[in-house]
Amino acid sequence: MENHIYRITGSDDAILDFKVSSTNELKPYRETRELDICFKKGKEFQFFPFNEAQLSSLIDYLTAVQKYNKEFNDNSKPKVSNEDLNLK
């Protein structure tokens, strides 16, 4: 996981990278891992690290969005029928 980057390329060559990064805690010292999300556009970079609790919250949110979108899309009806468009 630590050498893997999940990349999404958007419009205007904007890039969203997801990767596992190393970090640490002090007292007592221990190595930890977190999710880094990096937004790149041109020469601009913005980094957003997510610790374990933040990542769990993000997953919960994305799961709820996925469920909502699926239910909405499954129940969405065409506003114009093929007959209205004279298509057969």
C-alpha positions as CSV (number, residue, x, y, z in Angstrom):
1,M,0.0,0.0,0.0
2,E,2.8,2.4,0.7
3,N,4.1,2.5,-2.8
4,H,0.7,2.7,-4.5
5,I,-0.9,5.9,-5.7
6,Y,-4.6,6.1,-6.8
7,R,-4.9,9.0,-9.2
8,I,-7.9,10.7,-10.6
9,T,-7.4,13.2,-13.5
10,G,-10.1,15.9,-13.7
11,S,-10.7,18.8,-16.0
12,D,-8.0,21.3,-16.8
13,D,-5.3,18.7,-16.0
14,A,-6.2,18.8,-12.3
15,I,-5.0,15.7,-10.5
16,L,-6.2,14.1,-7.2
17,D,-3.8,11.6,-5.7
18,F,-4.5,9.3,-2.8
19,K,-1.6,7.5,-1.1
20,V,-0.6,6.0,2.3
21,S,2.1,8.0,4.0
22,S,4.3,7.4,7.0
23,T,4.1,9.6,10.1
24,N,4.9,9.1,13.8
25,E,3.7,9.8,17.2
26,L,5.8,10.9,20.2
27,K,5.7,9.8,23.8
28,P,6.0,7.0,23.2
29,Y,7.4,7.1,19.8
30,R,5.8,4.8,17.2
31,E,5.5,4.8,13.4
32,T,1.9,5.3,12.1
33,R,0.3,5.5,8.7
34,E,-2.3,7.9,7.3
35,L,-4.0,8.7,4.1
36,D,-2.7,11.7,2.2
37,I,-4.8,13.3,-0.5
38,C,-3.0,15.7,-2.8
39,F,-4.7,18.1,-5.1
40,K,-2.4,19.2,-8.0
41,K,-3.2,21.8,-10.6
42,G,-0.4,23.3,-12.7
43,K,2.4,24.1,-10.2
44,E,0.0,24.4,-7.2
45,F,-0.1,21.5,-4.7
46,Q,-2.5,21.1,-1.7
47,F,-2.0,18.3,0.8
48,F,-4.7,16.9,3.0
49,P,-3.6,14.2,5.5
50,F,-6.3,12.0,7.1
51,N,-5.6,10.2,10.3
52,E,-7.5,7.0,11.2
53,A,-10.5,8.8,12.8
54,Q,-10.8,11.3,9.9
55,L,-10.5,8.5,7.3
56,S,-13.2,6.5,9.1
57,S,-15.5,9.6,9.0
58,L,-14.7,10.1,5.3
59,I,-15.5,6.5,4.5
60,D,-18.8,6.8,6.4
61,Y,-19.7,9.9,4.4
62,L,-18.7,8.4,1.0
63,T,-20.7,5.3,1.8
64,A,-23.8,7.4,2.6
65,V,-23.3,9.4,-0.6
66,Q,-22.9,6.3,-2.7
67,K,-26.1,4.8,-1.2
68,Y,-28.1,8.1,-1.7
69,N,-26.9,8.5,-5.3
70,K,-27.7,4.8,-6.2
71,E,-31.2,5.1,-4.7
72,F,-31.9,8.4,-6.4
73,N,-30.6,7.2,-9.8
74,D,-32.5,3.9,-9.6
75,N,-35.7,5.8,-9.0
76,S,-35.0,8.6,-11.5
77,K,-37.5,8.7,-14.3
78,P,-37.0,10.3,-17.8
79,K,-38.6,13.7,-18.0
80,V,-39.1,13.3,-21.8
81,S,-40.2,10.1,-23.3
82,N,-39.1,8.6,-26.6
83,E,-42.5,9.3,-28.0
84,D,-42.2,13.0,-27.1
85,L,-39.0,13.1,-29.1
86,N,-40.6,11.1,-32.0
87,L,-38.0,8.4,-31.5
88,K,-38.9,4.7,-32.1
